[in-house]
Amino acid sequence: MSKTCPICGEPSDDRYRPFCSKRCADVDLGRWMSGRYAIPTAEEDEPDEDALAAADRDPRPQ
């Protein structure tokens, strides 16, 4: 079973795997570099100022 290029759907070429050509590989790279693709992350809320002040007063090492 042959894999297909994720950009155009043509059969992939071992030289450019998983793509079918340098062109499709470059299209994919351009999408990553422009921010069109992104890896989702879990953003944490920033601690409030009271918690930061309490941490500064705590003599125990963190």
Secondary structure, DSSP 8 states (H G I E B T S, - for coil): ---B-TTT-SB--GGGTTSSSHHHHHHHHHHHHHTSS-----------HHHHHHHHH--S--
